[in-house]
Amino acid sequence: MNNTIFPVINSTLSPEHLAVWVAGQYGFKNVKCWLIRTNINHTYRINTEDADYILRIYTPSHRSRHDVEEEVKFLCELKNTVSLSYPIVNANGDYIQDIHAPEGVRYAVLFSFAEGKKLRQLTTELNYSIGEEVGRFHQFTANKSIDRMTYSVDLLVNWAYDHLAKYISENIEEMQFIKTSVAILTEAFNNPNLAKGIVHLDFWYDNFNIADNGLITLFDFDNLGNGWLILDIGYYCMHLYYIETDKQEYEQKKAAFLEGYRSKYNLADSELELVPYAGLAIWIHYLGVQAKNFDKIANMYLSENYIKAMIAKVKDWLKYNGVEI
């Protein structure tokens, strides 16, 4: 009988053993650990006798150690400006720990716990407050850069198309729609005066926790990169559009979000006209992320029917905003 351990692509580390490991690394007592999300990266909640934390286990095929180092360095600089879940050093003063998993070395970072909970239905007042927080973020990141990816139209859309084409027929209408959108987006963003900086690229309700006192804490900066600031605004507004079935409510809450945002960082009206295009670009990009990580997250639902449904949603968004492709 062959007792050789078969290689794996991506493992899920044992919470029980991570609890022991965290106690040793950080000097915590009475540590409890449980898995709260498996995705491209894996997320665990850590409970100690003094505080709660979040442990993220990165997937090396998705993010290099350098990518993680850049994220950690940026968050340490940002934490005094924006309310966020920030990295914690271990007993040796290190932010990033190496874990030798079956597939190879994985990187682990402990983060402060974001108090509160995720709220899908947000009041007008909370949308204003979230706008303020995103505005503070852009106030800090405008005209800065990070040594990570730069979100051009090529990376957002062409890159996504190439990964989707590995699984989805290029002959279907939806794939042709993605290909056609490249020229429209290239023209829309062909303006050297558009505000640029470091972008989060994933601002939506799932990446905010809101405490009972109204404190909003941002987290999940895994997609940090360089790009047009309007990308963050467009993606948030697009998700808000899908959540609010009553479009009068949507317009009211979108206006509150933009008012809060512009109280901290102002974008020209001409840039805000790019909101529908920004939403389109990121929506397609994340379809590509799912395809690239097919072996980790998307193999159950990445199909022609799924792509048809997702593109139908983005077409509805564009139609609402008066954009024809």
C-alpha positions in Angstrom: 0.0 0.0 0.0 1.3 3.4 -1.0 1.4 5.7 2.1 2.6 8.8 0.3 0.6 11.8 1.2 -1.1 13.1 -2.0 -0.4 16.8 -2.8 -3.2 19.3 -2.3 -4.1 22.6 -4.0 -5.6 24.4 -1.0 -6.1 23.2 2.6 -8.3 24.3 5.4 -6.3 24.6 8.6 -7.6 23.1 11.8 -9.2 25.7 14.1 -8.3 23.6 17.2 -4.6 23.5 16.2 -4.6 27.2 15.2 -5.8 28.1 18.7 -2.7 26.5 20.1 -0.5 28.1 17.5 -2.0 31.6 18.1 -1.5 31.2 21.9 2.2 30.5 21.3 2.8 33.2 18.7 1.0 36.1 20.5 1.2 35.1 24.1 -2.6 35.0 24.5 -4.3 32.9 27.2 -7.4 30.7 26.9 -7.5 31.0 23.1 -10.5 29.7 21.2 -10.6 29.6 17.4 -13.3 28.9 14.9 -13.6 29.1 11.1 -15.9 31.8 9.9 -15.3 31.9 6.1 -13.6 29.9 3.4 -13.0 31.8 0.2 -9.9 32.6 -1.7 -8.3 33.3 1.7 -9.6 31.8 4.9 -10.8 33.7 7.9 -11.0 32.6 11.5 -12.3 34.3 14.6 -10.0 34.3 17.6 -11.3 34.7 21.2 -9.0 35.2 24.2 -9.6 36.1 27.8 -8.9 39.8 26.9 -10.1 40.4 23.4 -11.4 39.1 20.1 -9.4 39.1 16.8 -9.6 38.0 13.2 -7.0 35.7 11.8 -6.6 35.6 8.0 -4.8 32.8 6.3 -3.7 33.9 2.8 -3.5 31.7 -0.2 0.0 32.0 -1.8 -1.3 31.4 -5.3 -3.5 34.4 -4.9 -1.2 36.8 -3.0 2.6 36.7 -2.7 4.4 37.5 0.6 5.3 40.9 -0.9 1.6 41.6 -1.6 0.8 40.8 2.0 3.7 42.9 3.3 2.5 45.9 1.2 -1.1 45.5 2.6 0.2 45.3 6.2 2.5 48.4 5.8 -0.4 50.4 4.2 -2.9 49.5 7.0 -0.4 50.4 9.7 -0.1 53.9 8.1 -3.8 54.3 7.6 -5.1 53.1 11.0 -4.8 56.6 12.6 -6.9 58.2 9.8 -9.7 55.7 9.1 -11.6 53.3 11.4 -10.4 49.9 10.2 -9.4 46.4 11.3 -5.6 46.7 11.5 -2.8 44.1 11.8 -1.4 43.0 15.1 2.2 42.0 15.9 3.2 38.7 17.5 5.4 38.3 20.5 8.5 38.8 18.3 7.2 42.0 16.8 6.3 40.4 13.4 3.0 41.0 11.5 3.2 38.1 9.1 3.7 34.5 10.2 4.6 31.6 8.0 2.5 28.4 8.3 3.7 25.2 6.7 0.5 23.8 5.2 0.2 20.7 3.1 0.3 22.7 -0.1 3.3 24.8 1.0 3.9 28.0 3.1 0.8 30.1 3.8 0.9 33.5 5.3 -1.1 34.4 8.4 -1.9 37.9 9.8 -3.9 38.6 12.9 -6.2 41.7 12.8 -8.0 43.7 15.4 -11.7 42.8 15.7 -14.3 45.0 14.0 -17.0 45.5 16.6 -20.6 45.4 15.5 -22.2 43.5 12.6 -22.8 43.7 8.9 -26.0 45.4 7.9 -27.4 44.9 4.4 -30.2 47.4 4.8 -28.6 50.6 5.7 -30.4 53.8 6.7 -29.9 57.1 4.9 -27.9 58.3 7.9 -25.6 55.3 7.8 -25.0 55.7 4.1 -23.9 59.3 4.8 -21.5 58.0 7.5 -20.1 55.3 5.2 -19.6 58.0 2.6 -17.6 60.0 5.1 -15.4 57.0 5.9 -14.7 56.3 2.2 -14.0 60.0 1.8 -11.4 59.9 4.6 -9.9 56.8 3.0 -9.5 58.6 -0.4 -8.3 61.8 1.3 -5.4 59.7 2.6 -4.8 57.6 -0.5 -5.3 60.2 -3.3 -2.1 60.6 -5.4 -0.4 57.8 -3.5 0.7 54.5 -4.8 1.3 51.0 -3.5 3.6 48.3 -4.9 0.8 46.1 -5.9 -1.5 45.8 -9.0 -2.7 48.8 -11.0 -6.4 48.5 -12.0 -6.4 49.6 -15.6 -9.2 48.6 -18.1 -6.8 45.9 -19.3 -6.5 44.4 -15.8 -10.1 44.9 -14.9 -11.7 43.5 -18.1 -9.3 41.9 -20.5 -7.7 40.0 -17.7 -11.2 38.8 -16.6 -12.2 37.8 -20.1 -9.0 35.7 -20.5 -9.7 33.8 -17.3 -13.4 33.3 -18.0 -12.6 32.0 -21.5 -11.0 29.0 -19.9 -14.4 27.8 -18.7 -17.1 29.7 -20.7 -17.6 29.6 -24.5 -16.4 32.8 -26.2 -19.4 32.5 -28.6 -22.1 33.3 -26.1 -23.6 36.8 -26.1 -22.4 37.6 -22.6 -18.8 37.0 -23.4 -19.2 39.2 -26.5 -20.7 41.8 -24.2 -17.6 41.7 -22.0 -15.3 42.0 -25.0 -17.3 45.0 -26.4 -17.2 46.8 -23.0 -13.4 47.1 -23.3 -13.6 49.9 -25.9 -16.4 51.7 -24.1 -14.5 51.6 -20.8 -11.3 52.6 -22.4 -13.0 55.7 -23.8 -14.7 56.5 -20.6 -11.5 56.5 -18.5 -9.4 58.1 -21.2 -8.9 61.3 -19.1 -5.5 62.0 -17.6 -7.1 64.3 -15.0 -9.2 61.6 -13.3 -8.3 61.4 -9.6 -6.1 58.4 -8.9 -4.6 56.8 -5.8 -4.8 53.7 -3.8 -8.2 52.0 -4.0 -9.9 49.4 -1.9 -11.9 48.0 -4.8 -14.4 46.1 -2.6 -16.4 48.6 -0.7 -19.8 47.1 0.0 -21.9 46.3 3.0 -20.1 42.9 3.5 -16.8 44.7 4.3 -18.1 47.1 7.0 -19.1 46.3 10.5 -21.3 48.7 12.3 -21.4 48.9 16.1 -24.5 49.9 18.1 -23.0 53.4 18.7 -22.8 53.9 14.9 -19.0 53.3 14.6 -18.2 52.0 11.1 -15.1 49.8 10.8 -13.7 48.9 7.4 -12.0 45.6 6.7 -10.9 43.2 3.9 -8.2 45.2 2.1 -7.0 42.1 0.1 -7.7 43.8 -3.2 -5.8 47.0 -2.5 -4.2 48.4 -5.6 -3.7 51.6 -7.6 -6.5 53.0 -9.8 -9.1 55.7 -10.3 -10.8 56.7 -7.1 -14.2 56.6 -8.8 -13.9 52.8 -8.9 -14.6 52.6 -5.2 -17.6 54.9 -5.4 -19.0 53.2 -8.5 -18.9 49.7 -6.9 -20.5 50.9 -3.7 -23.3 52.6 -5.6 -23.9 49.5 -7.8 -24.3 47.2 -4.8 -26.6 49.8 -3.2 -28.7 49.8 -6.4 -29.2 46.0 -6.1 -30.1 46.1 -2.5 -32.6 48.9 -2.7 -35.5 47.6 -4.9 -37.3 50.9 -4.3 -35.3 53.2 -6.6 -36.5 56.3 -4.9 -34.9 54.9 -1.7 -31.8 54.1 -3.7 -31.5 57.6 -5.0 -32.0 59.1 -1.6 -29.4 56.8 0.0 -26.9 57.2 -2.9 -27.2 61.0 -2.5 -26.5 60.7 1.2 -23.5 58.5 0.6 -22.1 61.0 -2.0 -22.8 63.9 0.3 -20.9 62.2 3.1 -18.1 61.3 0.8 -17.8 64.8 -0.6 -17.7 66.3 2.9 -14.3 64.7 3.2 -13.0 64.4 -0.3 -14.5 66.1 -3.3 -14.6 64.6 -6.8 -15.8 66.7 -9.8 -19.2 66.2 -11.2 -17.6 65.0 -14.4 -16.0 62.1 -12.5 -19.2 61.1 -10.8 -20.7 60.6 -14.3 -18.3 57.6 -14.5 -20.1 55.8 -11.6 -22.0 53.4 -14.0 -18.8 52.6 -15.9 -16.8 52.0 -12.7 -19.5 49.5 -11.5 -19.4 47.7 -14.8 -15.6 47.4 -14.8 -15.3 46.0 -11.3 -18.3 43.7 -11.7 -16.6 42.0 -14.7 -13.3 42.0 -12.9 -14.7 39.9 -10.1 -16.2 37.4 -12.5 -12.6 37.0 -13.6 -11.4 36.6 -10.0 -13.9 33.7 -9.6 -12.6 32.1 -12.8 -9.0 32.5 -11.8 -9.7 30.9 -8.5 -12.0 28.2 -9.9 -10.4 25.5 -7.8 -11.1 27.4 -4.5 -14.4 29.2 -4.8 -16.2 29.1 -8.1 -16.4 25.5 -9.3 -19.9 25.0 -8.0 -21.6 27.9 -9.9 -19.2 29.2 -12.6 -21.2 28.2 -15.7 -22.9 29.8 -18.7 -26.1 30.2 -16.8 -24.2 32.0 -14.0 -22.5 34.4 -16.4 -25.8 35.1 -18.1 -27.4 36.0 -14.8 -24.5 38.2 -13.7 -24.3 40.1 -17.0 -28.1 40.5 -17.0 -27.7 42.3 -13.6 -25.0 44.6 -14.9 -27.0 45.4 -18.1 -29.9 46.4 -15.8 -27.6 48.7 -13.9 -26.4 50.3 -17.1 -29.9 50.7 -18.5 -31.0 52.4 -15.3 -28.1 54.8 -15.7 -28.8 55.5 -19.4 -25.6 53.7 -20.7 -26.0 51.7 -23.9 -23.4 48.9 -24.8 
